[in-house]
Every structure is written in C-alpha cells, then in structure tokens.
C-alpha cells in the first residue's frame, strides 16, 4: 500500500481524445490525482462537477487535476462533453495505474462482494512524491477539501 512520502507510481494512459499522457508530464507542478469508479454515475458525476466548479482555483495555483477510471476513452469524451469538464480524464481499462495506486479493492454493495475502484484521491508534489492520500472520499466535498488543504 502506498503511503505519504512514497514516489508516485508512473503511468502513461490515454486521455479522452486518445492522446497518451504520463504522470511525468506534470513534473514541476502539484497534481491532484483522483480515482473514481465509473463515468456518468451519480457520485462520480457530482465529484467531477465539483472539480470542474473549482477548476479555476486549481489552475490559478498551478495544480493539475487528473481523473482516472477504467472507462474507455469514448466514455470519458462523452462524460467530459456532457458536463463541460476542463481537466484531464485518463482511461485505464487494463487497471495499470488503478492497481499501482492500490485502489482496486474488494467492495461490498447490498451484501454482494466484488472488485472495483475505491474512490481515492492523491496529492502529488512537484517532485513526484505523494504528499497526501485521501481514501474513500465523499464526492461532493473532495475538491473543496483538497483546496482547503492546499491553501
């Protein structure tokens, strides 16, 4: 399991337009890396919209926002267009980054056990080190909690 002060695992994944994006592309700036279960579901939509509402403040502080799920690039493109999401969404169908960050876990829903992405946010510093881990975040307050932490 990753912990604060660990090097953030590197990844290269496709964005909503199919362009390959690597974590190392953001070296020199803080990164808010959030993992979420699925595009267009109620909680994930609220979380993404909260990041979108606060995006200008993240941008003014030179902080990149990246969302990752196992959804396809086409799903991400539709999701971003539907909700006018201004930040990067990356597709991880092979679970490369999802497993590297330890967010692919057993989940229980209505007594049924399955594997899935546990909503988790990482703050990565300018040198690629994890400075904060926020497990099982609440979709509605995640973006504002991060900004409060970084102010």
Rosetta constraint file for C-alpha pairs under 8 A:
AtomPair CA 1 CA 101 HARMONIC 7.55 0.50
AtomPair CA 1 CA 102 HARMONIC 6.04 0.50
AtomPair CA 2 CA 6 HARMONIC 6.56 0.50
AtomPair CA 2 CA 101 HARMONIC 6.62 0.50
AtomPair CA 2 CA 102 HARMONIC 7.10 0.50
AtomPair CA 3 CA 130 HARMONIC 7.25 0.50
AtomPair CA 3 CA 133 HARMONIC 7.23 0.50
AtomPair CA 4 CA 129 HARMONIC 7.78 0.50
AtomPair CA 4 CA 130 HARMONIC 5.17 0.50
AtomPair CA 4 CA 131 HARMONIC 5.27 0.50
AtomPair CA 4 CA 132 HARMONIC 5.76 0.50
AtomPair CA 4 CA 133 HARMONIC 6.76 0.50
AtomPair CA 5 CA 129 HARMONIC 5.71 0.50
AtomPair CA 5 CA 130 HARMONIC 5.25 0.50
AtomPair CA 5 CA 131 HARMONIC 5.94 0.50
AtomPair CA 6 CA 129 HARMONIC 5.69 0.50
AtomPair CA 6 CA 130 HARMONIC 5.60 0.50
AtomPair CA 7 CA 128 HARMONIC 5.97 0.50
AtomPair CA 7 CA 129 HARMONIC 4.38 0.50
AtomPair CA 7 CA 130 HARMONIC 6.07 0.50
AtomPair CA 8 CA 124 HARMONIC 6.92 0.50
AtomPair CA 8 CA 128 HARMONIC 5.70 0.50
AtomPair CA 8 CA 129 HARMONIC 5.33 0.50
AtomPair CA 8 CA 130 HARMONIC 5.60 0.50
AtomPair CA 9 CA 97 HARMONIC 7.56 0.50
AtomPair CA 9 CA 100 HARMONIC 6.42 0.50
AtomPair CA 9 CA 101 HARMONIC 6.98 0.50
AtomPair CA 10 CA 22 HARMONIC 7.15 0.50
AtomPair CA 10 CA 23 HARMONIC 5.75 0.50
AtomPair CA 10 CA 24 HARMONIC 6.91 0.50
AtomPair CA 10 CA 97 HARMONIC 7.86 0.50
AtomPair CA 11 CA 22 HARMONIC 5.50 0.50
AtomPair CA 11 CA 23 HARMONIC 5.85 0.50
AtomPair CA 11 CA 96 HARMONIC 7.53 0.50
AtomPair CA 11 CA 97 HARMONIC 6.06 0.50
AtomPair CA 12 CA 20 HARMONIC 6.24 0.50
AtomPair CA 12 CA 21 HARMONIC 5.33 0.50
AtomPair CA 12 CA 22 HARMONIC 4.12 0.50
AtomPair CA 12 CA 23 HARMONIC 6.77 0.50
AtomPair CA 13 CA 20 HARMONIC 5.39 0.50
AtomPair CA 13 CA 21 HARMONIC 5.46 0.50
AtomPair CA 13 CA 22 HARMONIC 6.52 0.50
AtomPair CA 13 CA 90 HARMONIC 5.98 0.50
AtomPair CA 13 CA 91 HARMONIC 6.19 0.50
AtomPair CA 13 CA 92 HARMONIC 6.47 0.50
AtomPair CA 14 CA 18 HARMONIC 4.92 0.50
AtomPair CA 14 CA 19 HARMONIC 5.24 0.50
AtomPair CA 14 CA 20 HARMONIC 4.40 0.50
AtomPair CA 14 CA 21 HARMONIC 6.02 0.50
AtomPair CA 14 CA 73 HARMONIC 6.90 0.50
AtomPair CA 14 CA 90 HARMONIC 5.59 0.50
AtomPair CA 14 CA 91 HARMONIC 5.62 0.50
AtomPair CA 14 CA 92 HARMONIC 7.75 0.50
AtomPair CA 15 CA 19 HARMONIC 5.40 0.50
AtomPair CA 15 CA 20 HARMONIC 6.30 0.50
AtomPair CA 15 CA 21 HARMONIC 6.61 0.50
AtomPair CA 15 CA 73 HARMONIC 6.24 0.50
AtomPair CA 15 CA 76 HARMONIC 7.79 0.50
AtomPair CA 15 CA 88 HARMONIC 6.60 0.50
AtomPair CA 15 CA 89 HARMONIC 5.57 0.50
AtomPair CA 15 CA 90 HARMONIC 4.41 0.50
AtomPair CA 15 CA 91 HARMONIC 6.14 0.50
AtomPair CA 16 CA 73 HARMONIC 4.51 0.50
AtomPair CA 16 CA 74 HARMONIC 6.42 0.50
AtomPair CA 16 CA 75 HARMONIC 7.74 0.50
AtomPair CA 16 CA 76 HARMONIC 5.09 0.50
AtomPair CA 16 CA 77 HARMONIC 4.64 0.50
AtomPair CA 16 CA 80 HARMONIC 7.89 0.50
AtomPair CA 16 CA 88 HARMONIC 7.63 0.50
AtomPair CA 16 CA 89 HARMONIC 6.08 0.50
AtomPair CA 16 CA 90 HARMONIC 6.52 0.50
AtomPair CA 16 CA 91 HARMONIC 7.33 0.50
AtomPair CA 17 CA 73 HARMONIC 6.60 0.50
AtomPair CA 17 CA 74 HARMONIC 7.78 0.50
AtomPair CA 17 CA 77 HARMONIC 6.70 0.50
AtomPair CA 18 CA 73 HARMONIC 6.35 0.50
AtomPair CA 21 CA 25 HARMONIC 7.05 0.50
AtomPair CA 21 CA 90 HARMONIC 7.84 0.50
AtomPair CA 22 CA 26 HARMONIC 7.72 0.50
AtomPair CA 23 CA 27 HARMONIC 7.35 0.50
AtomPair CA 24 CA 128 HARMONIC 7.64 0.50
AtomPair CA 26 CA 30 HARMONIC 7.66 0.50
AtomPair CA 26 CA 31 HARMONIC 7.22 0.50
AtomPair CA 26 CA 64 HARMONIC 7.45 0.50
AtomPair CA 26 CA 126 HARMONIC 7.90 0.50
AtomPair CA 27 CA 126 HARMONIC 5.60 0.50
AtomPair CA 27 CA 127 HARMONIC 6.15 0.50
AtomPair CA 27 CA 128 HARMONIC 6.37 0.50
AtomPair CA 28 CA 125 HARMONIC 7.94 0.50
AtomPair CA 28 CA 126 HARMONIC 4.30 0.50
AtomPair CA 28 CA 127 HARMONIC 6.27 0.50
AtomPair CA 29 CA 62 HARMONIC 6.35 0.50
AtomPair CA 29 CA 63 HARMONIC 6.08 0.50
AtomPair CA 29 CA 64 HARMONIC 7.17 0.50
AtomPair CA 29 CA 125 HARMONIC 6.71 0.50
AtomPair CA 29 CA 126 HARMONIC 4.43 0.50
AtomPair CA 29 CA 127 HARMONIC 7.88 0.50
AtomPair CA 30 CA 62 HARMONIC 7.06 0.50
AtomPair CA 30 CA 63 HARMONIC 4.87 0.50
AtomPair CA 30 CA 64 HARMONIC 6.31 0.50
AtomPair CA 30 CA 123 HARMONIC 7.14 0.50
AtomPair CA 30 CA 124 HARMONIC 5.67 0.50
AtomPair CA 30 CA 125 HARMONIC 4.63 0.50
AtomPair CA 30 CA 126 HARMONIC 4.96 0.50
AtomPair CA 31 CA 63 HARMONIC 5.54 0.50
AtomPair CA 31 CA 64 HARMONIC 4.69 0.50
AtomPair CA 31 CA 65 HARMONIC 5.91 0.50
AtomPair CA 31 CA 66 HARMONIC 7.31 0.50
AtomPair CA 31 CA 123 HARMONIC 5.78 0.50
AtomPair CA 31 CA 124 HARMONIC 5.03 0.50
AtomPair CA 31 CA 125 HARMONIC 6.55 0.50
AtomPair CA 31 CA 126 HARMONIC 7.69 0.50
AtomPair CA 32 CA 63 HARMONIC 7.04 0.50
AtomPair CA 32 CA 64 HARMONIC 6.09 0.50
AtomPair CA 32 CA 65 HARMONIC 4.83 0.50
AtomPair CA 32 CA 66 HARMONIC 6.20 0.50
AtomPair CA 32 CA 121 HARMONIC 6.97 0.50
AtomPair CA 32 CA 122 HARMONIC 5.93 0.50
AtomPair CA 32 CA 123 HARMONIC 4.74 0.50
AtomPair CA 32 CA 124 HARMONIC 6.43 0.50
AtomPair CA 33 CA 65 HARMONIC 6.16 0.50
AtomPair CA 33 CA 66 HARMONIC 4.93 0.50
AtomPair CA 33 CA 67 HARMONIC 6.00 0.50
AtomPair CA 33 CA 68 HARMONIC 7.57 0.50
AtomPair CA 33 CA 121 HARMONIC 5.68 0.50
AtomPair CA 33 CA 122 HARMONIC 5.11 0.50
AtomPair CA 33 CA 123 HARMONIC 6.27 0.50
AtomPair CA 33 CA 124 HARMONIC 7.42 0.50
AtomPair CA 34 CA 65 HARMONIC 7.84 0.50
AtomPair CA 34 CA 66 HARMONIC 6.26 0.50
AtomPair CA 34 CA 67 HARMONIC 4.90 0.50
AtomPair CA 34 CA 68 HARMONIC 6.28 0.50
AtomPair CA 34 CA 119 HARMONIC 7.44 0.50
AtomPair CA 34 CA 120 HARMONIC 5.87 0.50
AtomPair CA 34 CA 121 HARMONIC 4.19 0.50
AtomPair CA 34 CA 122 HARMONIC 6.19 0.50
AtomPair CA 35 CA 67 HARMONIC 5.81 0.50
AtomPair CA 35 CA 68 HARMONIC 4.85 0.50
AtomPair CA 35 CA 69 HARMONIC 5.94 0.50
AtomPair CA 35 CA 98 HARMONIC 7.38 0.50
AtomPair CA 35 CA 103 HARMONIC 7.49 0.50
AtomPair CA 35 CA 117 HARMONIC 7.15 0.50
AtomPair CA 35 CA 118 HARMONIC 7.41 0.50
AtomPair CA 35 CA 119 HARMONIC 5.53 0.50
AtomPair CA 35 CA 120 HARMONIC 5.39 0.50
AtomPair CA 35 CA 121 HARMONIC 6.22 0.50
AtomPair CA 36 CA 44 HARMONIC 6.37 0.50
AtomPair CA 36 CA 67 HARMONIC 7.15 0.50
AtomPair CA 36 CA 68 HARMONIC 6.33 0.50
AtomPair CA 36 CA 69 HARMONIC 5.44 0.50
AtomPair CA 36 CA 117 HARMONIC 6.26 0.50
AtomPair CA 36 CA 118 HARMONIC 6.82 0.50
AtomPair CA 36 CA 119 HARMONIC 4.80 0.50
AtomPair CA 36 CA 120 HARMONIC 7.02 0.50
AtomPair CA 37 CA 44 HARMONIC 7.03 0.50
AtomPair CA 37 CA 69 HARMONIC 5.85 0.50
AtomPair CA 37 CA 70 HARMONIC 7.43 0.50
AtomPair CA 37 CA 116 HARMONIC 6.91 0.50
AtomPair CA 37 CA 117 HARMONIC 5.00 0.50
AtomPair CA 37 CA 118 HARMONIC 6.82 0.50
AtomPair CA 37 CA 119 HARMONIC 6.59 0.50
AtomPair CA 38 CA 44 HARMONIC 6.41 0.50
AtomPair CA 38 CA 69 HARMONIC 6.25 0.50
AtomPair CA 38 CA 70 HARMONIC 7.31 0.50
AtomPair CA 38 CA 71 HARMONIC 6.48 0.50
AtomPair CA 39 CA 44 HARMONIC 6.29 0.50
AtomPair CA 39 CA 45 HARMONIC 6.88 0.50
AtomPair CA 39 CA 69 HARMONIC 7.73 0.50
AtomPair CA 39 CA 71 HARMONIC 6.84 0.50
AtomPair CA 39 CA 75 HARMONIC 6.92 0.50
AtomPair CA 39 CA 76 HARMONIC 6.81 0.50
AtomPair CA 39 CA 79 HARMONIC 6.25 0.50
AtomPair CA 40 CA 44 HARMONIC 6.60 0.50
AtomPair CA 40 CA 45 HARMONIC 5.56 0.50
AtomPair CA 40 CA 79 HARMONIC 6.37 0.50
AtomPair CA 41 CA 45 HARMONIC 5.82 0.50
AtomPair CA 42 CA 46 HARMONIC 6.24 0.50
AtomPair CA 43 CA 47 HARMONIC 6.16 0.50
AtomPair CA 43 CA 139 HARMONIC 5.67 0.50
AtomPair CA 43 CA 140 HARMONIC 7.76 0.50
AtomPair CA 44 CA 48 HARMONIC 6.08 0.50
AtomPair CA 44 CA 139 HARMONIC 6.63 0.50
AtomPair CA 45 CA 49 HARMONIC 6.02 0.50
AtomPair CA 46 CA 50 HARMONIC 6.08 0.50
AtomPair CA 46 CA 139 HARMONIC 5.93 0.50
AtomPair CA 46 CA 140 HARMONIC 5.86 0.50
AtomPair CA 47 CA 51 HARMONIC 6.41 0.50
AtomPair CA 47 CA 138 HARMONIC 7.90 0.50
AtomPair CA 47 CA 139 HARMONIC 4.20 0.50
AtomPair CA 47 CA 140 HARMONIC 5.53 0.50
AtomPair CA 47 CA 141 HARMONIC 7.72 0.50
AtomPair CA 47 CA 142 HARMONIC 6.96 0.50
AtomPair CA 47 CA 143 HARMONIC 7.49 0.50
AtomPair CA 48 CA 52 HARMONIC 6.20 0.50
AtomPair CA 48 CA 85 HARMONIC 7.21 0.50
AtomPair CA 48 CA 139 HARMONIC 7.98 0.50
AtomPair CA 49 CA 53 HARMONIC 6.04 0.50
AtomPair CA 49 CA 83 HARMONIC 6.94 0.50
AtomPair CA 49 CA 85 HARMONIC 7.10 0.50
AtomPair CA 50 CA 54 HARMONIC 6.33 0.50
AtomPair CA 50 CA 139 HARMONIC 7.87 0.50
AtomPair CA 50 CA 140 HARMONIC 6.45 0.50
AtomPair CA 50 CA 141 HARMONIC 7.56 0.50
AtomPair CA 50 CA 142 HARMONIC 7.77 0.50
AtomPair CA 50 CA 143 HARMONIC 6.00 0.50
AtomPair CA 50 CA 144 HARMONIC 7.83 0.50
AtomPair CA 51 CA 55 HARMONIC 5.71 0.50
AtomPair CA 51 CA 65 HARMONIC 7.93 0.50
AtomPair CA 51 CA 143 HARMONIC 5.31 0.50
AtomPair CA 52 CA 84 HARMONIC 7.73 0.50
AtomPair CA 52 CA 85 HARMONIC 5.59 0.50
AtomPair CA 52 CA 86 HARMONIC 6.31 0.50
AtomPair CA 52 CA 87 HARMONIC 7.39 0.50
AtomPair CA 54 CA 58 HARMONIC 6.59 0.50
AtomPair CA 54 CA 143 HARMONIC 6.96 0.50
AtomPair CA 54 CA 144 HARMONIC 7.49 0.50
AtomPair CA 55 CA 59 HARMONIC 6.01 0.50
AtomPair CA 55 CA 65 HARMONIC 7.97 0.50
AtomPair CA 55 CA 86 HARMONIC 7.33 0.50
AtomPair CA 55 CA 87 HARMONIC 7.67 0.50
AtomPair CA 56 CA 60 HARMONIC 5.98 0.50
AtomPair CA 57 CA 61 HARMONIC 6.27 0.50
AtomPair CA 58 CA 62 HARMONIC 6.35 0.50
AtomPair CA 58 CA 63 HARMONIC 5.07 0.50
AtomPair CA 58 CA 64 HARMONIC 6.94 0.50
AtomPair CA 58 CA 65 HARMONIC 7.56 0.50
AtomPair CA 58 CA 147 HARMONIC 7.55 0.50
AtomPair CA 59 CA 63 HARMONIC 5.57 0.50
AtomPair CA 59 CA 64 HARMONIC 6.86 0.50
AtomPair CA 64 CA 87 HARMONIC 7.70 0.50
AtomPair CA 65 CA 87 HARMONIC 5.82 0.50
AtomPair CA 65 CA 88 HARMONIC 6.57 0.50
AtomPair CA 66 CA 87 HARMONIC 6.35 0.50
AtomPair CA 66 CA 88 HARMONIC 4.91 0.50
AtomPair CA 66 CA 89 HARMONIC 5.80 0.50
AtomPair CA 66 CA 90 HARMONIC 7.24 0.50
AtomPair CA 67 CA 87 HARMONIC 7.85 0.50
AtomPair CA 67 CA 88 HARMONIC 6.31 0.50
AtomPair CA 67 CA 89 HARMONIC 4.71 0.50
AtomPair CA 67 CA 90 HARMONIC 6.17 0.50
AtomPair CA 68 CA 89 HARMONIC 5.79 0.50
AtomPair CA 68 CA 90 HARMONIC 4.83 0.50
AtomPair CA 68 CA 91 HARMONIC 6.11 0.50
AtomPair CA 68 CA 92 HARMONIC 6.77 0.50
AtomPair CA 68 CA 98 HARMONIC 7.81 0.50
AtomPair CA 69 CA 89 HARMONIC 7.95 0.50
AtomPair CA 69 CA 90 HARMONIC 6.77 0.50
AtomPair CA 69 CA 91 HARMONIC 5.81 0.50
AtomPair CA 69 CA 92 HARMONIC 5.87 0.50
AtomPair CA 69 CA 93 HARMONIC 7.68 0.50
AtomPair CA 69 CA 98 HARMONIC 7.63 0.50
AtomPair CA 69 CA 117 HARMONIC 7.69 0.50
AtomPair CA 70 CA 91 HARMONIC 5.51 0.50
AtomPair CA 70 CA 92 HARMONIC 4.41 0.50
AtomPair CA 70 CA 93 HARMONIC 4.31 0.50
AtomPair CA 70 CA 94 HARMONIC 7.33 0.50
AtomPair CA 70 CA 95 HARMONIC 6.51 0.50
AtomPair CA 71 CA 75 HARMONIC 6.08 0.50
AtomPair CA 71 CA 76 HARMONIC 6.74 0.50
AtomPair CA 71 CA 91 HARMONIC 5.66 0.50
AtomPair CA 71 CA 92 HARMONIC 6.82 0.50
AtomPair CA 71 CA 93 HARMONIC 6.24 0.50
AtomPair CA 72 CA 76 HARMONIC 6.31 0.50
AtomPair CA 72 CA 91 HARMONIC 5.52 0.50
AtomPair CA 72 CA 92 HARMONIC 7.59 0.50
AtomPair CA 72 CA 93 HARMONIC 6.74 0.50
AtomPair CA 73 CA 77 HARMONIC 6.08 0.50
AtomPair CA 73 CA 90 HARMONIC 7.33 0.50
AtomPair CA 73 CA 91 HARMONIC 5.63 0.50
AtomPair CA 74 CA 78 HARMONIC 6.31 0.50
AtomPair CA 75 CA 79 HARMONIC 6.09 0.50
AtomPair CA 76 CA 80 HARMONIC 5.94 0.50
AtomPair CA 76 CA 89 HARMONIC 6.41 0.50
AtomPair CA 76 CA 90 HARMONIC 7.59 0.50
AtomPair CA 76 CA 91 HARMONIC 7.37 0.50
AtomPair CA 77 CA 81 HARMONIC 6.10 0.50
AtomPair CA 78 CA 82 HARMONIC 5.93 0.50
AtomPair CA 79 CA 83 HARMONIC 6.30 0.50
AtomPair CA 79 CA 85 HARMONIC 7.85 0.50
AtomPair CA 80 CA 84 HARMONIC 5.40 0.50
AtomPair CA 80 CA 85 HARMONIC 4.66 0.50
AtomPair CA 80 CA 86 HARMONIC 7.49 0.50
AtomPair CA 80 CA 89 HARMONIC 7.91 0.50
AtomPair CA 81 CA 85 HARMONIC 6.74 0.50
AtomPair CA 92 CA 96 HARMONIC 6.40 0.50
AtomPair CA 92 CA 97 HARMONIC 6.82 0.50
AtomPair CA 92 CA 98 HARMONIC 7.15 0.50
AtomPair CA 95 CA 99 HARMONIC 5.70 0.50
AtomPair CA 95 CA 104 HARMONIC 7.91 0.50
AtomPair CA 96 CA 100 HARMONIC 6.19 0.50
AtomPair CA 97 CA 101 HARMONIC 6.01 0.50
AtomPair CA 98 CA 102 HARMONIC 6.36 0.50
AtomPair CA 98 CA 103 HARMONIC 5.60 0.50
AtomPair CA 98 CA 104 HARMONIC 5.95 0.50
AtomPair CA 98 CA 117 HARMONIC 7.32 0.50
AtomPair CA 99 CA 103 HARMONIC 6.09 0.50
AtomPair CA 99 CA 104 HARMONIC 5.52 0.50
AtomPair CA 103 CA 116 HARMONIC 7.95 0.50
AtomPair CA 103 CA 117 HARMONIC 5.46 0.50
AtomPair CA 103 CA 118 HARMONIC 5.30 0.50
AtomPair CA 103 CA 119 HARMONIC 7.40 0.50
AtomPair CA 103 CA 120 HARMONIC 6.85 0.50
AtomPair CA 104 CA 115 HARMONIC 6.61 0.50
AtomPair CA 104 CA 116 HARMONIC 5.35 0.50
AtomPair CA 104 CA 117 HARMONIC 4.71 0.50
AtomPair CA 104 CA 118 HARMONIC 6.40 0.50
AtomPair CA 105 CA 115 HARMONIC 5.42 0.50
AtomPair CA 105 CA 116 HARMONIC 5.63 0.50
AtomPair CA 105 CA 117 HARMONIC 6.29 0.50
AtomPair CA 105 CA 118 HARMONIC 6.44 0.50
AtomPair CA 106 CA 113 HARMONIC 6.65 0.50
AtomPair CA 106 CA 114 HARMONIC 5.61 0.50
AtomPair CA 106 CA 115 HARMONIC 4.46 0.50
AtomPair CA 106 CA 116 HARMONIC 6.39 0.50
AtomPair CA 107 CA 113 HARMONIC 5.64 0.50
AtomPair CA 107 CA 114 HARMONIC 5.39 0.50
AtomPair CA 107 CA 115 HARMONIC 5.75 0.50
AtomPair CA 107 CA 116 HARMONIC 6.36 0.50
AtomPair CA 107 CA 118 HARMONIC 7.68 0.50
AtomPair CA 108 CA 112 HARMONIC 5.40 0.50
AtomPair CA 108 CA 113 HARMONIC 4.52 0.50
AtomPair CA 108 CA 114 HARMONIC 6.46 0.50
AtomPair CA 109 CA 113 HARMONIC 6.59 0.50
AtomPair CA 118 CA 135 HARMONIC 7.69 0.50
AtomPair CA 118 CA 136 HARMONIC 6.31 0.50
AtomPair CA 119 CA 135 HARMONIC 6.74 0.50
AtomPair CA 119 CA 136 HARMONIC 5.17 0.50
AtomPair CA 119 CA 137 HARMONIC 6.06 0.50
AtomPair CA 120 CA 133 HARMONIC 7.44 0.50
AtomPair CA 120 CA 134 HARMONIC 5.68 0.50
AtomPair CA 120 CA 135 HARMONIC 4.52 0.50
AtomPair CA 120 CA 136 HARMONIC 5.43 0.50
AtomPair CA 120 CA 137 HARMONIC 5.96 0.50
AtomPair CA 121 CA 133 HARMONIC 6.00 0.50
AtomPair CA 121 CA 134 HARMONIC 5.03 0.50
AtomPair CA 121 CA 135 HARMONIC 6.50 0.50
AtomPair CA 121 CA 137 HARMONIC 7.23 0.50
AtomPair CA 122 CA 130 HARMONIC 6.77 0.50
AtomPair CA 122 CA 131 HARMONIC 7.62 0.50
AtomPair CA 122 CA 132 HARMONIC 5.73 0.50
AtomPair CA 122 CA 133 HARMONIC 4.67 0.50
AtomPair CA 122 CA 134 HARMONIC 6.24 0.50
AtomPair CA 123 CA 130 HARMONIC 5.94 0.50
AtomPair CA 123 CA 131 HARMONIC 5.57 0.50
AtomPair CA 123 CA 132 HARMONIC 5.04 0.50
AtomPair CA 123 CA 133 HARMONIC 6.53 0.50
AtomPair CA 124 CA 128 HARMONIC 5.75 0.50
AtomPair CA 124 CA 129 HARMONIC 5.42 0.50
AtomPair CA 124 CA 130 HARMONIC 4.46 0.50
AtomPair CA 124 CA 131 HARMONIC 5.55 0.50
AtomPair CA 124 CA 132 HARMONIC 7.20 0.50
AtomPair CA 125 CA 129 HARMONIC 5.40 0.50
AtomPair CA 125 CA 130 HARMONIC 6.30 0.50
AtomPair CA 125 CA 131 HARMONIC 6.10 0.50
AtomPair CA 137 CA 141 HARMONIC 7.90 0.50
AtomPair CA 137 CA 142 HARMONIC 6.06 0.50
AtomPair CA 138 CA 142 HARMONIC 5.78 0.50
AtomPair CA 141 CA 145 HARMONIC 5.99 0.50
AtomPair CA 142 CA 146 HARMONIC 6.29 0.50
AtomPair CA 143 CA 147 HARMONIC 6.39 0.50
AtomPair CA 144 CA 148 HARMONIC 6.12 0.50
AtomPair CA 145 CA 149 HARMONIC 6.16 0.50
AtomPair CA 146 CA 150 HARMONIC 6.22 0.50
AtomPair CA 147 CA 151 HARMONIC 6.05 0.50
